[in-house]
Amino acid sequence: SVRGRRIAVLGLTFKPETDDMRESPSIPILVRLAEQGAELRAFDPVGMQAARPHLPPGITYCDSALDAARDADTLVVLTEWNEFRALAPNALAAAMRGRVIVDLRNIFDPAAMRAAGFHYHSVGRPI
């Protein structure tokens, strides 16, 4: 269950380098997480203003990726912004309370994330 869990969401737009929210996967994902009682913290480098009308109330919009990750139980990557790729695994580990990363864009090196102590989950990669 995600009820009461703090979930950091990186990326709200449907692709990087835009504020376009058309058909963004963040919309149904965040709606469902909010319905299930998750505490959501989100960051997108340029799309937060455009995202707000499409997303449920109660989301905390953060000033940076590390700010969103602060004290999070889980981090979810929804858009493959280059600045997210540059996040150091140890910096994420220091910021987060939990150790779960769900990388839906395959931006992180699985071995590096595991070495930093994360339970790392991605899509379309061998286990």
C-alpha positions as CSV (number, residue, x, y, z in Angstrom):
1,S,0.0,0.0,0.0
2,V,1.1,3.5,-0.7
3,R,-1.2,5.1,1.9
4,G,0.9,7.6,4.0
5,R,4.1,7.0,2.0
6,R,6.0,9.9,0.7
7,I,6.6,9.5,-3.0
8,A,9.0,11.8,-4.9
9,V,8.1,12.2,-8.6
10,L,10.7,13.5,-11.0
11,G,9.3,14.7,-14.3
12,L,5.7,15.7,-15.0
13,T,5.7,16.6,-18.8
14,F,5.3,13.9,-21.5
15,K,8.9,14.4,-22.6
16,P,11.9,16.4,-21.6
17,E,12.7,20.0,-22.8
18,T,9.1,21.0,-22.9
19,D,6.2,22.1,-20.6
20,D,3.7,20.1,-22.7
21,M,1.4,17.9,-20.6
22,R,-0.6,16.4,-23.5
23,E,-1.0,12.7,-22.8
24,S,1.6,12.8,-20.1
25,P,1.8,9.6,-18.1
26,S,2.2,11.6,-14.9
27,I,-1.5,12.6,-15.0
28,P,-3.0,9.1,-14.5
29,I,-0.1,7.9,-12.3
30,L,-0.3,10.8,-9.9
31,V,-4.1,10.7,-9.8
32,R,-4.0,7.1,-8.8
33,L,-1.3,7.5,-6.2
34,A,-3.2,10.4,-4.7
35,E,-6.4,8.3,-4.6
36,Q,-4.5,5.6,-2.8
37,G,-3.4,8.1,-0.1
38,A,0.3,8.8,-1.1
39,E,1.9,12.0,0.0
40,L,3.3,13.3,-3.3
41,R,6.3,15.6,-3.8
42,A,7.0,16.6,-7.5
43,F,9.6,18.4,-9.5
44,D,9.9,19.1,-13.2
45,P,12.5,21.6,-14.5
46,V,10.0,23.6,-16.7
47,G,6.6,21.9,-16.5
48,M,5.2,22.5,-13.0
49,Q,3.0,25.5,-13.9
50,A,1.6,23.7,-16.9
51,A,1.1,20.5,-14.9
52,R,-0.9,21.9,-11.9
53,P,-4.3,22.2,-13.7
54,H,-4.0,18.5,-14.8
55,L,-3.0,17.0,-11.4
56,P,-4.8,16.4,-8.2
57,P,-4.7,18.9,-5.3
58,G,-2.4,18.3,-2.4
59,I,0.9,17.7,-4.3
60,T,3.9,19.5,-3.0
61,Y,5.8,21.2,-5.9
62,C,9.5,21.3,-5.1
63,D,12.4,23.6,-6.1
64,S,14.7,20.8,-7.2
65,A,14.9,17.0,-7.7
66,L,16.8,16.6,-4.4
67,D,14.2,18.7,-2.6
68,A,11.5,16.4,-4.0
69,A,13.5,13.4,-2.8
70,R,14.0,14.7,0.7
71,D,12.6,12.2,3.2
72,A,10.9,10.3,0.4
73,D,10.1,6.6,0.9
74,T,10.1,6.0,-2.9
75,L,11.4,8.0,-5.9
76,V,9.6,7.6,-9.3
77,V,11.2,8.9,-12.5
78,L,8.5,9.7,-15.1
79,T,10.4,12.0,-17.6
80,E,14.0,11.6,-18.7
81,W,15.4,15.1,-18.1
82,N,19.2,15.2,-18.3
83,E,19.5,16.9,-14.9
84,F,17.9,13.8,-13.4
85,R,20.5,11.6,-15.1
86,A,23.1,13.7,-13.4
87,L,21.9,12.9,-9.9
88,A,24.5,11.1,-7.9
89,P,23.2,7.9,-6.3
90,N,24.9,8.8,-2.9
91,A,23.2,12.3,-3.0
92,L,19.8,10.6,-3.5
93,A,20.6,8.1,-0.7
94,A,21.4,11.0,1.7
95,A,18.2,12.8,0.8
96,M,15.8,10.0,0.9
97,R,14.3,8.1,3.9
98,G,13.5,5.0,2.0
99,R,15.5,3.0,-0.6
100,V,13.1,2.3,-3.4
101,I,13.5,3.8,-6.9
102,V,11.1,3.1,-9.7
103,D,12.7,4.4,-12.9
104,L,10.2,4.3,-15.7
105,R,12.6,6.0,-18.2
106,N,15.7,3.8,-17.5
107,I,17.9,6.9,-16.9
108,F,20.0,5.4,-14.0
109,D,22.7,2.8,-14.0
110,P,21.1,-0.2,-12.1
111,A,24.5,-1.3,-10.6
112,A,25.3,2.2,-9.3
113,M,21.8,2.5,-7.7
114,R,22.2,-0.9,-6.1
115,A,25.7,-0.1,-4.8
116,A,24.2,3.0,-3.1
117,G,21.7,0.7,-1.3
118,F,18.6,1.2,-3.4
119,H,16.0,-1.4,-4.4
120,Y,16.1,-0.3,-8.1
121,H,13.2,-1.1,-10.5
122,S,13.2,-0.2,-14.2
123,V,11.2,-1.2,-17.2
124,G,12.3,-3.4,-20.1
125,R,15.7,-4.4,-18.7
126,P,16.8,-7.9,-17.7
127,I,16.5,-8.6,-14.1
